[in-house]
Amino acid sequence: MTDLGRGDTDPSIRLSPYHPSAAEHIATWARASHYSRGWLAPDIHEAQALIARWHADPDVFPYLLHRGDLPVGYGELWVERDDDEAELAHVLVAPQQRRRGLGRRLARELVRAARERGLHHITLRVMPDNTPAIDCYRSAGFVREGADDERVLNTGQPHIYQWMRYRDR
């Protein structure tokens, strides 16, 4: 049985605030992709401690996407209140749950969470060769920033990213 695409309509899926009990899941998911593997230390306990440090910043708001009681996704809002801006960051879907619409659902739920916080400019960055993520974000309503804006946004970054912003439909 497959439920490809059900992530958008499945009523058992919900976004909730992060809970530290999910740190091991997140560390495992991050290691499953070369795009996110570098975020965390190889040792699971060090990785869990690093995840806790991510959340020490008062402008970082972590969330979990659940299907029923099972965590299936994770993402953060990095908030710049002075600029009325939120950046989606550390967006992950459990490897065994990918290609089911959950990434799109997670991105849309994070946008909704940002809007509930009164934020209207919503961006994200992605490695330019991460085609599955780019396609996912496009399907969630994100468009690529212009070349000039991207050049400015990439100034001082450790990598050259493709930057995207949420566009209301």
Secondary structure, 3 states (H helix, E strand, C coil): CCCCCHHHCCCCEEEEECCHHHHHHHHHHHHCCCCCHHHCCCCHHHHHHHHHHHCCCCCEEEEEEEECCEEEEEEEEEEEHHHCEEEEEEEEECHHHCCCCHHHHHHHHHHHHHHHCCCCEEEEEECCCCHHHHHHHHHCCEEECCHHHHHHHHCCCCCCCEEEEECCC
